[in-house]
């Protein structure tokens, strides 16, 4: 069992709630104590996200737990259906009702004919997995149950994986929008799931391409490719080389025309600053970097650090998942991370809030992942991805006196 001073890894239940909570006109009923639902909603503000959904708790009594009763859940579903008239209701178990074996799928099937809303049962949501699996399941459920067959195609783009649990999601999403607009003259159709609506998601199949920014969005993208014949590009473009490769991949897949003037202007601007940074870093005795965070952030910040000629001494994903890169560690525990940062001399630390708060020798500290302790992100034009993200990160490194 791990020891925690800060936060344990959030459960799959939290990942599901975070993913659904930013969808306008979505309705979620959780079968469990109201206190646990309240905590989940309160955590949304710490992610710098906003709750646009309608989340309800059935509450539970001792007899519900002891005898496995679910009358409260049935009544709650019928009450929300009658008074709010939603198109869809997501129904999920809390950690407690999940542990006692509540069969949410069977309950929804039993009372579906008694309500007008389409009931979408969520099978996970207990203590089985980390939050990234909850995000993955929620995205897949959304595309399977809400996205409709398109009447027409609109030549627009969907973004999959811009969720409020992703640090800096708002600015990163805006940079992807800018790149698609300025380089390819393409507009965005639907965003999964930050600042979107049920109607937007219903019309997602009208798009001609899915941009997947995180690993957890791949199952949803694969489903849309098979059912709606929408191809996808997966990658979180951090750094100059990654952004250029990402643009070339999109162009090759879709045969889009590229605005060469806009592309070359961005590239030349960044190249001069990368050269300045490399010259400055060349004289340093230490150029060691440590990276802690979610999978796609760690993987791509590692590539970016290597692009700058920095020495990545540790890269670690802070939850359990499949990792193809053997040089990236998987969740060794908070205490192990604290000891590493305390006992090793590093110059640059890219990490989550707790990692930045731990004792370390790092001269440059940049928060790149959640959990978040004190950062407030409301200005939507400070990305880490794309050309502007590369410039911002280089600026942070150039601004520090070594």
Order of alpha helices (4+ residues) and beta strands (2+ residues): alpha-beta-beta-alpha-beta-alpha-alpha-beta-alpha-alpha-beta-alpha-beta-alpha-beta-beta-alpha-beta-alpha-beta-alpha-alpha-beta-alpha-beta-beta-alpha-beta-alpha-beta-alpha
